[in-house]
Amino acid sequence: MRKYIIPTLLLFAGLNLFTACDDDRDSNPIIQQPTEFVLNTPAYADSEIDLLSSQTVNFTWSQPDYGYTAVVSYKLQVSTTGTFTHSLAEAEADETGATVADYVSEDGEVTSCNVKVEAATFAKMLMQLNQWEENAVPATQKVYVRVLASIYSATATELINPIISNVVEINVIPYYVELKDALPEMWYLIGSCIGDGQWSNNSAAIGTSLYPMSIVEDYEYDKKTGKGELIFTGWFTPDGFKLIKVPGGWDDQWGSSDGGTNMVMNDGGSGNICVSGAGYYTLKLNTKNDQLTIEKADITPVVYESICITGDFNDWSDSAMTPVNAVVTNNHIWSFILDASNGDTTVKFKIAGSWDTNWGAENFPYGVGTNGGANIPVNAGKYAVVFNDIDGSYTFTAIE
């Protein structure tokens, strides 16, 4: 008879009694290389965790003894063969295809002696490793888990003194996960010269007080993280702006160290980025290496009195979009709330009353439309749509 772990707080409560990390360390700062540390065998190890209906898969361990109270970086590693020879990252990096992965590491790290992995994330890790077909996912799967521990170097630029824990076995009921590449990591402009100039930093302000940068056409973004190059060309004034990563938050932002265009990331004392004079500028951000540049754009784009969105949702009639840059006369950014809750649809952007100038592409939710391009396939849902008529770039941001 199978025993199942039901994902309730009650049944997982026992897992919250984590083994405490050892805090009693010699204050001597000389680093010693630990010889072992223990990944605890979970109480649920003899049962089967149904990943589809569970919330988390929990693990605890003891802290390696580095000779002092070190801040330790931990990363969970998972295998379905019990061997840990080549990681999935190593296999993906081998362009010859000769390297076969037998384990996968969880994205990110933790610094405490416990981790609660979302069951959906755990299922995805197994899918990435095994590449099961939809009708060939095993009914049950034995999984081998270990933890990699390291500490940061004195310069905090690299992880050193790695040590691997023992391996524990658990049993899970996996399910099919459709693997998709991560969407490009998006950043947003906000400021006195952006949109309505009100600095309203919340998700509801997309298309009014803030708007997203655009992807770079034909650029290959990191499949796991979505990091890569973003671009924005538009009209800026010396009134100032910033970049934020998450609408509603200021933790990740770009500002200025000198009140001009000397741009810095996540500096709590940074001011607004201010160009020297009003005009068209191109802003480029590389989220892989955290580089941001801005330079004058030698362009004289057409200034449209109106831009419309059309598609299946309105029987291909013209629905006027809202000019976003209400504080300037030469607007090129347009917004629209698209309600496609009843099902998938296709759309395009166009000038009013004519198909002579229209923009479309095959990509969603981000893309760069071209004149006469394909209809944009939109998944069912409700979206804040932002369109830039200078380069045809567009974004569809899901909203409630």
Secondary structure as a PSIPRED ss2 file (coil, helix, strand):
# PSIPRED VFORMAT (PSIPRED V4.0)

   1 M C   1.000  0.000  0.000
   2 R C   1.000  0.000  0.000
   3 K C   1.000  0.000  0.000
   4 Y E   0.000  0.000  1.000
   5 I E   0.000  0.000  1.000
   6 I C   1.000  0.000  0.000
   7 P C   1.000  0.000  0.000
   8 T C   1.000  0.000  0.000
   9 L H   0.000  1.000  0.000
  10 L H   0.000  1.000  0.000
  11 L H   0.000  1.000  0.000
  12 F H   0.000  1.000  0.000
  13 A H   0.000  1.000  0.000
  14 G H   0.000  1.000  0.000
  15 L H   0.000  1.000  0.000
  16 N H   0.000  1.000  0.000
  17 L C   1.000  0.000  0.000
  18 F C   1.000  0.000  0.000
  19 T C   1.000  0.000  0.000
  20 A C   1.000  0.000  0.000
  21 C C   1.000  0.000  0.000
  22 D C   1.000  0.000  0.000
  23 D C   1.000  0.000  0.000
  24 D C   1.000  0.000  0.000
  25 R C   1.000  0.000  0.000
  26 D C   1.000  0.000  0.000
  27 S C   1.000  0.000  0.000
  28 N C   1.000  0.000  0.000
  29 P C   1.000  0.000  0.000
  30 I C   1.000  0.000  0.000
  31 I C   1.000  0.000  0.000
  32 Q C   1.000  0.000  0.000
  33 Q C   1.000  0.000  0.000
  34 P C   1.000  0.000  0.000
  35 T C   1.000  0.000  0.000
  36 E C   1.000  0.000  0.000
  37 F C   1.000  0.000  0.000
  38 V C   1.000  0.000  0.000
  39 L E   0.000  0.000  1.000
  40 N C   1.000  0.000  0.000
  41 T C   1.000  0.000  0.000
  42 P C   1.000  0.000  0.000
  43 A C   1.000  0.000  0.000
  44 Y C   1.000  0.000  0.000
  45 A C   1.000  0.000  0.000
  46 D C   1.000  0.000  0.000
  47 S C   1.000  0.000  0.000
  48 E E   0.000  0.000  1.000
  49 I E   0.000  0.000  1.000
  50 D E   0.000  0.000  1.000
  51 L C   1.000  0.000  0.000
  52 L C   1.000  0.000  0.000
  53 S C   1.000  0.000  0.000
  54 S C   1.000  0.000  0.000
  55 Q C   1.000  0.000  0.000
  56 T E   0.000  0.000  1.000
  57 V E   0.000  0.000  1.000
  58 N E   0.000  0.000  1.000
  59 F E   0.000  0.000  1.000
  60 T E   0.000  0.000  1.000
  61 W E   0.000  0.000  1.000
  62 S C   1.000  0.000  0.000
  63 Q C   1.000  0.000  0.000
  64 P C   1.000  0.000  0.000
  65 D C   1.000  0.000  0.000
  66 Y C   1.000  0.000  0.000
  67 G C   1.000  0.000  0.000
  68 Y C   1.000  0.000  0.000
  69 T C   1.000  0.000  0.000
  70 A C   1.000  0.000  0.000
  71 V C   1.000  0.000  0.000
  72 V E   0.000  0.000  1.000
  73 S E   0.000  0.000  1.000
  74 Y E   0.000  0.000  1.000
  75 K E   0.000  0.000  1.000
  76 L E   0.000  0.000  1.000
  77 Q E   0.000  0.000  1.000
  78 V E   0.000  0.000  1.000
  79 S E   0.000  0.000  1.000
  80 T C   1.000  0.000  0.000
  81 T C   1.000  0.000  0.000
  82 G C   1.000  0.000  0.000
  83 T C   1.000  0.000  0.000
  84 F C   1.000  0.000  0.000
  85 T C   1.000  0.000  0.000
  86 H C   1.000  0.000  0.000
  87 S E   0.000  0.000  1.000
  88 L H   0.000  1.000  0.000
  89 A H   0.000  1.000  0.000
  90 E H   0.000  1.000  0.000
  91 A H   0.000  1.000  0.000
  92 E H   0.000  1.000  0.000
  93 A H   0.000  1.000  0.000
  94 D C   1.000  0.000  0.000
  95 E C   1.000  0.000  0.000
  96 T C   1.000  0.000  0.000
  97 G C   1.000  0.000  0.000
  98 A C   1.000  0.000  0.000
  99 T C   1.000  0.000  0.000
 100 V C   1.000  0.000  0.000
 101 A C   1.000  0.000  0.000
 102 D C   1.000  0.000  0.000
 103 Y E   0.000  0.000  1.000
 104 V E   0.000  0.000  1.000
 105 S E   0.000  0.000  1.000
 106 E C   1.000  0.000  0.000
 107 D C   1.000  0.000  0.000
 108 G C   1.000  0.000  0.000
 109 E C   1.000  0.000  0.000
 110 V E   0.000  0.000  1.000
 111 T C   1.000  0.000  0.000
 112 S C   1.000  0.000  0.000
 113 C C   1.000  0.000  0.000
 114 N E   0.000  0.000  1.000
 115 V E   0.000  0.000  1.000
 116 K E   0.000  0.000  1.000
 117 V E   0.000  0.000  1.000
 118 E E   0.000  0.000  1.000
 119 A H   0.000  1.000  0.000
 120 A H   0.000  1.000  0.000
 121 T H   0.000  1.000  0.000
 122 F H   0.000  1.000  0.000
 123 A H   0.000  1.000  0.000
 124 K H   0.000  1.000  0.000
 125 M H   0.000  1.000  0.000
 126 L H   0.000  1.000  0.000
 127 M H   0.000  1.000  0.000
 128 Q H   0.000  1.000  0.000
 129 L H   0.000  1.000  0.000
 130 N H   0.000  1.000  0.000
 131 Q C   1.000  0.000  0.000
 132 W C   1.000  0.000  0.000
 133 E C   1.000  0.000  0.000
 134 E C   1.000  0.000  0.000
 135 N C   1.000  0.000  0.000
 136 A C   1.000  0.000  0.000
 137 V C   1.000  0.000  0.000
 138 P C   1.000  0.000  0.000
 139 A C   1.000  0.000  0.000
 140 T C   1.000  0.000  0.000
 141 Q E   0.000  0.000  1.000
 142 K E   0.000  0.000  1.000
 143 V E   0.000  0.000  1.000
 144 Y E   0.000  0.000  1.000
 145 V E   0.000  0.000  1.000
 146 R E   0.000  0.000  1.000
 147 V E   0.000  0.000  1.000
 148 L E   0.000  0.000  1.000
 149 A E   0.000  0.000  1.000
 150 S E   0.000  0.000  1.000
 151 I E   0.000  0.000  1.000
 152 Y E   0.000  0.000  1.000
 153 S C   1.000  0.000  0.000
 154 A C   1.000  0.000  0.000
 155 T C   1.000  0.000  0.000
 156 A C   1.000  0.000  0.000
 157 T C   1.000  0.000  0.000
 158 E C   1.000  0.000  0.000
 159 L E   0.000  0.000  1.000
 160 I E   0.000  0.000  1.000
 161 N E   0.000  0.000  1.000
 162 P E   0.000  0.000  1.000
 163 I E   0.000  0.000  1.000
 164 I E   0.000  0.000  1.000
 165 S C   1.000  0.000  0.000
 166 N C   1.000  0.000  0.000
 167 V C   1.000  0.000  0.000
 168 V E   0.000  0.000  1.000
 169 E E   0.000  0.000  1.000
 170 I E   0.000  0.000  1.000
 171 N E   0.000  0.000  1.000
 172 V E   0.000  0.000  1.000
 173 I E   0.000  0.000  1.000
 174 P C   1.000  0.000  0.000
 175 Y C   1.000  0.000  0.000
 176 Y C   1.000  0.000  0.000
 177 V C   1.000  0.000  0.000
 178 E C   1.000  0.000  0.000
 179 L C   1.000  0.000  0.000
 180 K C   1.000  0.000  0.000
 181 D C   1.000  0.000  0.000
 182 A C   1.000  0.000  0.000
 183 L C   1.000  0.000  0.000
 184 P C   1.000  0.000  0.000
 185 E C   1.000  0.000  0.000
 186 M C   1.000  0.000  0.000
 187 W C   1.000  0.000  0.000
 188 Y E   0.000  0.000  1.000
 189 L E   0.000  0.000  1.000
 190 I E   0.000  0.000  1.000
 191 G E   0.000  0.000  1.000
 192 S C   1.000  0.000  0.000
 193 C C   1.000  0.000  0.000
 194 I C   1.000  0.000  0.000
 195 G C   1.000  0.000  0.000
 196 D C   1.000  0.000  0.000
 197 G C   1.000  0.000  0.000
 198 Q C   1.000  0.000  0.000
 199 W C   1.000  0.000  0.000
 200 S C   1.000  0.000  0.000
 201 N C   1.000  0.000  0.000
 202 N C   1.000  0.000  0.000
 203 S H   0.000  1.000  0.000
 204 A H   0.000  1.000  0.000
 205 A H   0.000  1.000  0.000
 206 I E   0.000  0.000  1.000
 207 G C   1.000  0.000  0.000
 208 T C   1.000  0.000  0.000
 209 S C   1.000  0.000  0.000
 210 L E   0.000  0.000  1.000
 211 Y E   0.000  0.000  1.000
 212 P E   0.000  0.000  1.000
 213 M C   1.000  0.000  0.000
 214 S E   0.000  0.000  1.000
 215 I E   0.000  0.000  1.000
 216 V C   1.000  0.000  0.000
 217 E C   1.000  0.000  0.000
 218 D C   1.000  0.000  0.000
 219 Y C   1.000  0.000  0.000
 220 E C   1.000  0.000  0.000
 221 Y C   1.000  0.000  0.000
 222 D C   1.000  0.000  0.000
 223 K C   1.000  0.000  0.000
 224 K C   1.000  0.000  0.000
 225 T C   1.000  0.000  0.000
 226 G C   1.000  0.000  0.000
 227 K C   1.000  0.000  0.000
 228 G C   1.000  0.000  0.000
 229 E E   0.000  0.000  1.000
 230 L E   0.000  0.000  1.000
 231 I E   0.000  0.000  1.000
 232 F E   0.000  0.000  1.000
 233 T E   0.000  0.000  1.000
 234 G E   0.000  0.000  1.000
 235 W E   0.000  0.000  1.000
 236 F E   0.000  0.000  1.000
 237 T C   1.000  0.000  0.000
 238 P C   1.000  0.000  0.000
 239 D C   1.000  0.000  0.000
 240 G C   1.000  0.000  0.000
 241 F E   0.000  0.000  1.000
 242 K E   0.000  0.000  1.000
 243 L E   0.000  0.000  1.000
 244 I E   0.000  0.000  1.000
 245 K C   1.000  0.000  0.000
 246 V C   1.000  0.000  0.000
 247 P C   1.000  0.000  0.000
 248 G C   1.000  0.000  0.000
 249 G C   1.000  0.000  0.000
 250 W C   1.000  0.000  0.000
 251 D C   1.000  0.000  0.000
 252 D C   1.000  0.000  0.000
 253 Q E   0.000  0.000  1.000
 254 W E   0.000  0.000  1.000
 255 G E   0.000  0.000  1.000
 256 S E   0.000  0.000  1.000
 257 S C   1.000  0.000  0.000
 258 D C   1.000  0.000  0.000
 259 G C   1.000  0.000  0.000
 260 G C   1.000  0.000  0.000
 261 T C   1.000  0.000  0.000
 262 N C   1.000  0.000  0.000
 263 M E   0.000  0.000  1.000
 264 V E   0.000  0.000  1.000
 265 M E   0.000  0.000  1.000
 266 N C   1.000  0.000  0.000
 267 D C   1.000  0.000  0.000
 268 G C   1.000  0.000  0.000
 269 G C   1.000  0.000  0.000
 270 S C   1.000  0.000  0.000
 271 G E   0.000  0.000  1.000
 272 N C   1.000  0.000  0.000
 273 I E   0.000  0.000  1.000
 274 C C   1.000  0.000  0.000
 275 V C   1.000  0.000  0.000
 276 S C   1.000  0.000  0.000
 277 G C   1.000  0.000  0.000
 278 A C   1.000  0.000  0.000
 279 G E   0.000  0.000  1.000
 280 Y E   0.000  0.000  1.000
 281 Y E   0.000  0.000  1.000
 282 T E   0.000  0.000  1.000
 283 L E   0.000  0.000  1.000
 284 K E   0.000  0.000  1.000
 285 L E   0.000  0.000  1.000
 286 N E   0.000  0.000  1.000
 287 T C   1.000  0.000  0.000
 288 K C   1.000  0.000  0.000
 289 N C   1.000  0.000  0.000
 290 D C   1.000  0.000  0.000
 291 Q E   0.000  0.000  1.000
 292 L E   0.000  0.000  1.000
 293 T E   0.000  0.000  1.000
 294 I E   0.000  0.000  1.000
 295 E E   0.000  0.000  1.000
 296 K E   0.000  0.000  1.000
 297 A C   1.000  0.000  0.000
 298 D C   1.000  0.000  0.000
 299 I C   1.000  0.000  0.000
 300 T C   1.000  0.000  0.000
 301 P C   1.000  0.000  0.000
 302 V C   1.000  0.000  0.000
 303 V C   1.000  0.000  0.000
 304 Y C   1.000  0.000  0.000
 305 E C   1.000  0.000  0.000
 306 S C   1.000  0.000  0.000
 307 I C   1.000  0.000  0.000
 308 C E   0.000  0.000  1.000
 309 I E   0.000  0.000  1.000
 310 T E   0.000  0.000  1.000
 311 G E   0.000  0.000  1.000
 312 D H   0.000  1.000  0.000
 313 F H   0.000  1.000  0.000
 314 N H   0.000  1.000  0.000
 315 D C   1.000  0.000  0.000
 316 W C   1.000  0.000  0.000
 317 S C   1.000  0.000  0.000
 318 D C   1.000  0.000  0.000
 319 S E   0.000  0.000  1.000
 320 A E   0.000  0.000  1.000
 321 M C   1.000  0.000  0.000
 322 T E   0.000  0.000  1.000
 323 P E   0.000  0.000  1.000
 324 V C   1.000  0.000  0.000
 325 N C   1.000  0.000  0.000
 326 A C   1.000  0.000  0.000
 327 V C   1.000  0.000  0.000
 328 V C   1.000  0.000  0.000
 329 T C   1.000  0.000  0.000
 330 N C   1.000  0.000  0.000
 331 N C   1.000  0.000  0.000
 332 H C   1.000  0.000  0.000
 333 I E   0.000  0.000  1.000
 334 W E   0.000  0.000  1.000
 335 S E   0.000  0.000  1.000
 336 F E   0.000  0.000  1.000
 337 I E   0.000  0.000  1.000
 338 L E   0.000  0.000  1.000
 339 D E   0.000  0.000  1.000
 340 A E   0.000  0.000  1.000
 341 S C   1.000  0.000  0.000
 342 N C   1.000  0.000  0.000
 343 G C   1.000  0.000  0.000
 344 D C   1.000  0.000  0.000
 345 T E   0.000  0.000  1.000
 346 T E   0.000  0.000  1.000
 347 V E   0.000  0.000  1.000
 348 K E   0.000  0.000  1.000
 349 F E   0.000  0.000  1.000
 350 K E   0.000  0.000  1.000
 351 I C   1.000  0.000  0.000
 352 A C   1.000  0.000  0.000
 353 G C   1.000  0.000  0.000
 354 S C   1.000  0.000  0.000
 355 W C   1.000  0.000  0.000
 356 D C   1.000  0.000  0.000
 357 T C   1.000  0.000  0.000
 358 N E   0.000  0.000  1.000
 359 W E   0.000  0.000  1.000
 360 G E   0.000  0.000  1.000
 361 A C   1.000  0.000  0.000
 362 E C   1.000  0.000  0.000
 363 N C   1.000  0.000  0.000
 364 F C   1.000  0.000  0.000
 365 P C   1.000  0.000  0.000
 366 Y E   0.000  0.000  1.000
 367 G E   0.000  0.000  1.000
 368 V E   0.000  0.000  1.000
 369 G C   1.000  0.000  0.000
 370 T E   0.000  0.000  1.000
 371 N E   0.000  0.000  1.000
 372 G C   1.000  0.000  0.000
 373 G C   1.000  0.000  0.000
 374 A C   1.000  0.000  0.000
 375 N C   1.000  0.000  0.000
 376 I E   0.000  0.000  1.000
 377 P E   0.000  0.000  1.000
 378 V E   0.000  0.000  1.000
 379 N C   1.000  0.000  0.000
 380 A C   1.000  0.000  0.000
 381 G E   0.000  0.000  1.000
 382 K E   0.000  0.000  1.000
 383 Y E   0.000  0.000  1.000
 384 A E   0.000  0.000  1.000
 385 V E   0.000  0.000  1.000
 386 V E   0.000  0.000  1.000
 387 F E   0.000  0.000  1.000
 388 N E   0.000  0.000  1.000
 389 D C   1.000  0.000  0.000
 390 I C   1.000  0.000  0.000
 391 D C   1.000  0.000  0.000
 392 G C   1.000  0.000  0.000
 393 S E   0.000  0.000  1.000
 394 Y E   0.000  0.000  1.000
 395 T E   0.000  0.000  1.000
 396 F E   0.000  0.000  1.000
 397 T E   0.000  0.000  1.000
 398 A E   0.000  0.000  1.000
 399 I C   1.000  0.000  0.000
 400 E C   1.000  0.000  0.000
